[in-house]
Amino acid sequence: MTLVKNTLRKQYLKHGCKNIKDINRQSASITNKLISTIVNNDNFNRIGVFMPLDNEVNTIPLIEHIINCNKHVYLPICTDTQRTGQRQIYIYPKDETHVHDDTKKQDHLIFKKINSLDHLHSLKPKGKYKIREPVIESHSAYSEKVIIEESEYLNHLDVLILPAVLLDTETRIRVGYGKGYYDDFIKRYLYTNWKDNEDVLKHIETLKEMKEDHLQGDDIISKYLSFREKYQEVNKNACLPPLLVGIGFDEQIYSGVIEHEEKHDWKMDLIITS
């Protein structure tokens, strides 16, 4: 059975999200798997995570564990191009450049480091979705980068853990909430860190295909690390996106095939469920 993403998203948000069983048990199981596969891996020190909404995997114990391990954890903030001064980078391109300097604002994500447990527990719900976010003193600090650690600009994350509405373990396709925040973030992340802006958007599509072809079968983490090392040796101007990890409850794993229609979609490298 094959269904398009918008149909599946609507069905799940209307009915499926109300039928999740044992949220606490499943969240704990997913957290333990993330700790053993990601946090305990010495190659992964800068980890982007999301703050949970109702009926999402509870990531707070994971974030606490990362902080206690003296690794770096970053949480997303929803902002827009008018506040940050970033260029508009469309995931639905109007033309082949993908880049526009329109006066109309474009929403996008930026990430900020959480420095301590007290910092984490002080976060307040903000915005339309009432997600707990770090406070930004100056959005313009993100005019050139999408990740910031205090006053030091960073150019990479090692891992990005993403929320999902549904996940297809066979194709590694993630169905999100339909706003395109994370697809935009990955393209924006590459665009702001690529050393040759003239060719970045052309290479992004090639990079996506190469990475998806390479990360097949088992032992995905080792394959990702190997691919990252070899790719960056050959492509001196390039960077790779973080290891993309989609997480969700058992009820969010789709048993059919999700159509991969949108060109801008980034498949998950790894899917972890309970």
Contacts in CASP RR format, 6 or more apart in sequence:
PFRMAT RR
TARGET T0000
AUTHOR 0000-0000-0000
METHOD contacts of the structure
MODEL  1
MTLVKNTLRKQYLKHGCKNIKDINRQSASITNKLISTIVNNDNFNRIGVF
MPLDNEVNTIPLIEHIINCNKHVYLPICTDTQRTGQRQIYIYPKDETHVH
DDTKKQDHLIFKKINSLDHLHSLKPKGKYKIREPVIESHSAYSEKVIIEE
SEYLNHLDVLILPAVLLDTETRIRVGYGKGYYDDFIKRYLYTNWKDNEDV
LKHIETLKEMKEDHLQGDDIISKYLSFREKYQEVNKNACLPPLLVGIGFD
EQIYSGVIEHEEKHDWKMDLIITS
1 256 0 8 1.000
1 257 0 8 1.000
2 256 0 8 1.000
2 257 0 8 1.000
2 258 0 8 1.000
2 259 0 8 1.000
3 256 0 8 1.000
3 258 0 8 1.000
3 259 0 8 1.000
4 258 0 8 1.000
4 259 0 8 1.000
4 261 0 8 1.000
5 173 0 8 1.000
5 175 0 8 1.000
5 176 0 8 1.000
5 258 0 8 1.000
5 259 0 8 1.000
5 261 0 8 1.000
5 262 0 8 1.000
6 178 0 8 1.000
8 165 0 8 1.000
8 166 0 8 1.000
8 175 0 8 1.000
8 254 0 8 1.000
8 258 0 8 1.000
9 165 0 8 1.000
9 166 0 8 1.000
9 175 0 8 1.000
9 176 0 8 1.000
9 177 0 8 1.000
9 178 0 8 1.000
12 165 0 8 1.000
12 166 0 8 1.000
12 175 0 8 1.000
12 252 0 8 1.000
13 165 0 8 1.000
13 177 0 8 1.000
16 251 0 8 1.000
17 55 0 8 1.000
17 165 0 8 1.000
18 55 0 8 1.000
19 251 0 8 1.000
20 26 0 8 1.000
20 55 0 8 1.000
20 249 0 8 1.000
20 251 0 8 1.000
20 252 0 8 1.000
21 251 0 8 1.000
23 55 0 8 1.000
23 58 0 8 1.000
23 249 0 8 1.000
24 58 0 8 1.000
25 274 0 8 1.000
26 57 0 8 1.000
26 248 0 8 1.000
26 249 0 8 1.000
26 250 0 8 1.000
26 273 0 8 1.000
26 274 0 8 1.000
27 57 0 8 1.000
27 58 0 8 1.000
27 59 0 8 1.000
27 61 0 8 1.000
27 274 0 8 1.000
28 61 0 8 1.000
29 274 0 8 1.000
30 57 0 8 1.000
30 247 0 8 1.000
30 248 0 8 1.000
30 272 0 8 1.000
30 273 0 8 1.000
30 274 0 8 1.000
31 57 0 8 1.000
31 58 0 8 1.000
31 59 0 8 1.000
31 61 0 8 1.000
31 62 0 8 1.000
31 65 0 8 1.000
33 272 0 8 1.000
34 62 0 8 1.000
34 161 0 8 1.000
34 245 0 8 1.000
34 247 0 8 1.000
34 272 0 8 1.000
35 62 0 8 1.000
35 65 0 8 1.000
37 221 0 8 1.000
37 270 0 8 1.000
37 272 0 8 1.000
38 44 0 8 1.000
38 47 0 8 1.000
38 159 0 8 1.000
38 161 0 8 1.000
38 243 0 8 1.000
38 245 0 8 1.000
39 47 0 8 1.000
39 62 0 8 1.000
39 65 0 8 1.000
39 66 0 8 1.000
39 69 0 8 1.000
39 71 0 8 1.000
41 221 0 8 1.000
43 158 0 8 1.000
43 225 0 8 1.000
44 71 0 8 1.000
44 158 0 8 1.000
44 159 0 8 1.000
44 243 0 8 1.000
45 71 0 8 1.000
45 72 0 8 1.000
45 158 0 8 1.000
46 71 0 8 1.000
46 72 0 8 1.000
46 74 0 8 1.000
46 154 0 8 1.000
46 156 0 8 1.000
46 157 0 8 1.000
46 158 0 8 1.000
46 159 0 8 1.000
47 66 0 8 1.000
47 71 0 8 1.000
47 72 0 8 1.000
47 73 0 8 1.000
47 74 0 8 1.000
47 157 0 8 1.000
47 158 0 8 1.000
47 159 0 8 1.000
47 160 0 8 1.000
47 161 0 8 1.000
48 73 0 8 1.000
48 74 0 8 1.000
48 75 0 8 1.000
48 76 0 8 1.000
48 111 0 8 1.000
48 157 0 8 1.000
48 159 0 8 1.000
48 160 0 8 1.000
48 161 0 8 1.000
48 242 0 8 1.000
49 59 0 8 1.000
49 62 0 8 1.000
49 63 0 8 1.000
49 66 0 8 1.000
49 73 0 8 1.000
49 74 0 8 1.000
49 75 0 8 1.000
49 161 0 8 1.000
50 56 0 8 1.000
50 59 0 8 1.000
50 75 0 8 1.000
50 76 0 8 1.000
50 161 0 8 1.000
50 162 0 8 1.000
50 163 0 8 1.000
51 59 0 8 1.000
51 60 0 8 1.000
51 75 0 8 1.000
51 76 0 8 1.000
51 123 0 8 1.000
51 131 0 8 1.000
51 132 0 8 1.000
51 133 0 8 1.000
52 58 0 8 1.000
52 59 0 8 1.000
52 60 0 8 1.000
52 163 0 8 1.000
53 129 0 8 1.000
53 131 0 8 1.000
53 163 0 8 1.000
56 163 0 8 1.000
56 248 0 8 1.000
57 163 0 8 1.000
57 247 0 8 1.000
57 248 0 8 1.000
57 249 0 8 1.000
59 161 0 8 1.000
60 120 0 8 1.000
62 161 0 8 1.000
63 73 0 8 1.000
63 75 0 8 1.000
63 114 0 8 1.000
63 120 0 8 1.000
64 117 0 8 1.000
64 120 0 8 1.000
66 72 0 8 1.000
66 73 0 8 1.000
67 73 0 8 1.000
67 114 0 8 1.000
67 116 0 8 1.000
67 117 0 8 1.000
67 120 0 8 1.000
68 117 0 8 1.000
72 113 0 8 1.000
72 149 0 8 1.000
73 113 0 8 1.000
73 114 0 8 1.000
74 111 0 8 1.000
74 112 0 8 1.000
74 113 0 8 1.000
74 114 0 8 1.000
74 147 0 8 1.000
74 149 0 8 1.000
74 157 0 8 1.000
75 111 0 8 1.000
75 112 0 8 1.000
75 114 0 8 1.000
75 123 0 8 1.000
75 133 0 8 1.000
75 134 0 8 1.000
76 109 0 8 1.000
76 110 0 8 1.000
76 111 0 8 1.000
76 133 0 8 1.000
76 181 0 8 1.000
76 185 0 8 1.000
77 109 0 8 1.000
77 110 0 8 1.000
77 111 0 8 1.000
77 112 0 8 1.000
77 133 0 8 1.000
77 134 0 8 1.000
77 136 0 8 1.000
78 107 0 8 1.000
78 108 0 8 1.000
78 109 0 8 1.000
78 127 0 8 1.000
78 129 0 8 1.000
78 131 0 8 1.000
78 133 0 8 1.000
78 181 0 8 1.000
79 107 0 8 1.000
79 108 0 8 1.000
79 109 0 8 1.000
79 110 0 8 1.000
79 136 0 8 1.000
79 139 0 8 1.000
79 142 0 8 1.000
80 105 0 8 1.000
80 106 0 8 1.000
80 107 0 8 1.000
80 108 0 8 1.000
81 87 0 8 1.000
81 88 0 8 1.000
81 105 0 8 1.000
81 106 0 8 1.000
81 108 0 8 1.000
82 105 0 8 1.000
83 105 0 8 1.000
83 139 0 8 1.000
83 140 0 8 1.000
84 108 0 8 1.000
84 110 0 8 1.000
84 139 0 8 1.000
84 140 0 8 1.000
84 142 0 8 1.000
84 143 0 8 1.000
85 139 0 8 1.000
85 140 0 8 1.000
85 143 0 8 1.000
86 108 0 8 1.000
86 142 0 8 1.000
86 143 0 8 1.000
86 146 0 8 1.000
86 188 0 8 1.000
86 192 0 8 1.000
87 99 0 8 1.000
87 100 0 8 1.000
87 101 0 8 1.000
88 99 0 8 1.000
88 100 0 8 1.000
88 101 0 8 1.000
88 102 0 8 1.000
88 104 0 8 1.000
88 106 0 8 1.000
89 98 0 8 1.000
89 99 0 8 1.000
89 106 0 8 1.000
89 108 0 8 1.000
89 184 0 8 1.000
89 187 0 8 1.000
89 188 0 8 1.000
89 191 0 8 1.000
90 98 0 8 1.000
90 99 0 8 1.000
90 100 0 8 1.000
90 106 0 8 1.000
91 180 0 8 1.000
91 183 0 8 1.000
91 184 0 8 1.000
91 187 0 8 1.000
91 264 0 8 1.000
92 264 0 8 1.000
94 100 0 8 1.000
97 201 0 8 1.000
98 187 0 8 1.000
98 201 0 8 1.000
99 191 0 8 1.000
99 201 0 8 1.000
106 184 0 8 1.000
107 179 0 8 1.000
107 181 0 8 1.000
108 146 0 8 1.000
108 181 0 8 1.000
108 184 0 8 1.000
108 185 0 8 1.000
108 188 0 8 1.000
109 146 0 8 1.000
109 181 0 8 1.000
109 182 0 8 1.000
109 184 0 8 1.000
109 185 0 8 1.000
109 188 0 8 1.000
110 136 0 8 1.000
110 139 0 8 1.000
110 142 0 8 1.000
110 146 0 8 1.000
110 147 0 8 1.000
110 148 0 8 1.000
111 146 0 8 1.000
111 147 0 8 1.000
111 148 0 8 1.000
111 157 0 8 1.000
112 134 0 8 1.000
112 136 0 8 1.000
112 147 0 8 1.000
112 148 0 8 1.000
112 149 0 8 1.000
113 148 0 8 1.000
113 149 0 8 1.000
113 150 0 8 1.000
114 120 0 8 1.000
114 134 0 8 1.000
115 150 0 8 1.000
119 134 0 8 1.000
123 132 0 8 1.000
123 133 0 8 1.000
123 134 0 8 1.000
124 132 0 8 1.000
124 133 0 8 1.000
125 131 0 8 1.000
125 132 0 8 1.000
126 132 0 8 1.000
126 133 0 8 1.000
136 142 0 8 1.000
141 148 0 8 1.000
142 148 0 8 1.000
144 153 0 8 1.000
144 192 0 8 1.000
145 153 0 8 1.000
145 154 0 8 1.000
145 155 0 8 1.000
145 192 0 8 1.000
145 193 0 8 1.000
146 185 0 8 1.000
146 188 0 8 1.000
146 189 0 8 1.000
146 192 0 8 1.000
147 153 0 8 1.000
147 154 0 8 1.000
147 155 0 8 1.000
147 156 0 8 1.000
147 157 0 8 1.000
147 189 0 8 1.000
148 154 0 8 1.000
155 193 0 8 1.000
155 239 0 8 1.000
156 193 0 8 1.000
156 239 0 8 1.000
156 242 0 8 1.000
157 189 0 8 1.000
157 242 0 8 1.000
158 242 0 8 1.000
158 243 0 8 1.000
159 242 0 8 1.000
159 243 0 8 1.000
159 245 0 8 1.000
160 182 0 8 1.000
160 186 0 8 1.000
160 241 0 8 1.000
160 242 0 8 1.000
160 243 0 8 1.000
160 244 0 8 1.000
160 245 0 8 1.000
161 245 0 8 1.000
161 246 0 8 1.000
161 247 0 8 1.000
162 174 0 8 1.000
162 182 0 8 1.000
162 244 0 8 1.000
162 245 0 8 1.000
162 246 0 8 1.000
162 247 0 8 1.000
162 268 0 8 1.000
163 176 0 8 1.000
163 246 0 8 1.000
163 247 0 8 1.000
163 248 0 8 1.000
164 174 0 8 1.000
164 175 0 8 1.000
164 176 0 8 1.000
164 246 0 8 1.000
164 247 0 8 1.000
164 248 0 8 1.000
164 252 0 8 1.000
165 175 0 8 1.000
165 176 0 8 1.000
165 177 0 8 1.000
165 252 0 8 1.000
166 174 0 8 1.000
166 175 0 8 1.000
166 176 0 8 1.000
166 252 0 8 1.000
166 253 0 8 1.000
166 254 0 8 1.000
166 258 0 8 1.000
167 173 0 8 1.000
167 174 0 8 1.000
167 175 0 8 1.000
167 246 0 8 1.000
167 248 0 8 1.000
167 252 0 8 1.000
167 253 0 8 1.000
167 254 0 8 1.000
167 268 0 8 1.000
167 271 0 8 1.000
167 273 0 8 1.000
168 174 0 8 1.000
168 175 0 8 1.000
168 253 0 8 1.000
168 254 0 8 1.000
168 256 0 8 1.000
168 257 0 8 1.000
168 258 0 8 1.000
169 253 0 8 1.000
169 271 0 8 1.000
169 273 0 8 1.000
170 256 0 8 1.000
170 257 0 8 1.000
171 257 0 8 1.000
171 258 0 8 1.000
171 260 0 8 1.000
171 267 0 8 1.000
172 267 0 8 1.000
172 268 0 8 1.000
172 269 0 8 1.000
172 270 0 8 1.000
172 271 0 8 1.000
173 258 0 8 1.000
173 260 0 8 1.000
173 265 0 8 1.000
173 267 0 8 1.000
173 268 0 8 1.000
174 246 0 8 1.000
174 265 0 8 1.000
174 267 0 8 1.000
174 268 0 8 1.000
174 271 0 8 1.000
175 254 0 8 1.000
175 258 0 8 1.000
176 182 0 8 1.000
182 266 0 8 1.000
183 262 0 8 1.000
183 264 0 8 1.000
183 265 0 8 1.000
183 266 0 8 1.000
186 241 0 8 1.000
186 244 0 8 1.000
186 266 0 8 1.000
187 204 0 8 1.000
187 264 0 8 1.000
189 241 0 8 1.000
189 242 0 8 1.000
190 200 0 8 1.000
190 204 0 8 1.000
190 207 0 8 1.000
190 239 0 8 1.000
190 241 0 8 1.000
191 197 0 8 1.000
191 200 0 8 1.000
191 201 0 8 1.000
191 204 0 8 1.000
193 239 0 8 1.000
194 200 0 8 1.000
194 203 0 8 1.000
194 237 0 8 1.000
194 238 0 8 1.000
194 239 0 8 1.000
195 236 0 8 1.000
195 237 0 8 1.000
195 238 0 8 1.000
196 237 0 8 1.000
199 237 0 8 1.000
203 235 0 8 1.000
203 238 0 8 1.000
205 263 0 8 1.000
207 231 0 8 1.000
207 238 0 8 1.000
207 240 0 8 1.000
208 266 0 8 1.000
210 227 0 8 1.000
210 231 0 8 1.000
211 227 0 8 1.000
211 240 0 8 1.000
211 241 0 8 1.000
211 269 0 8 1.000
212 267 0 8 1.000
214 223 0 8 1.000
214 227 0 8 1.000
215 223 0 8 1.000
215 224 0 8 1.000
215 227 0 8 1.000
215 269 0 8 1.000
216 223 0 8 1.000
220 269 0 8 1.000
220 270 0 8 1.000
221 243 0 8 1.000
221 270 0 8 1.000
224 243 0 8 1.000
224 269 0 8 1.000
227 240 0 8 1.000
228 240 0 8 1.000
231 238 0 8 1.000
231 240 0 8 1.000
232 238 0 8 1.000
232 239 0 8 1.000
232 240 0 8 1.000
241 266 0 8 1.000
243 269 0 8 1.000
243 270 0 8 1.000
244 266 0 8 1.000
244 267 0 8 1.000
244 268 0 8 1.000
244 269 0 8 1.000
244 270 0 8 1.000
245 268 0 8 1.000
245 269 0 8 1.000
245 270 0 8 1.000
245 271 0 8 1.000
245 272 0 8 1.000
246 268 0 8 1.000
246 270 0 8 1.000
246 271 0 8 1.000
246 272 0 8 1.000
247 271 0 8 1.000
247 272 0 8 1.000
247 273 0 8 1.000
248 271 0 8 1.000
248 272 0 8 1.000
248 273 0 8 1.000
248 274 0 8 1.000
249 273 0 8 1.000
249 274 0 8 1.000
250 273 0 8 1.000
250 274 0 8 1.000
252 273 0 8 1.000
253 271 0 8 1.000
253 273 0 8 1.000
260 267 0 8 1.000
END
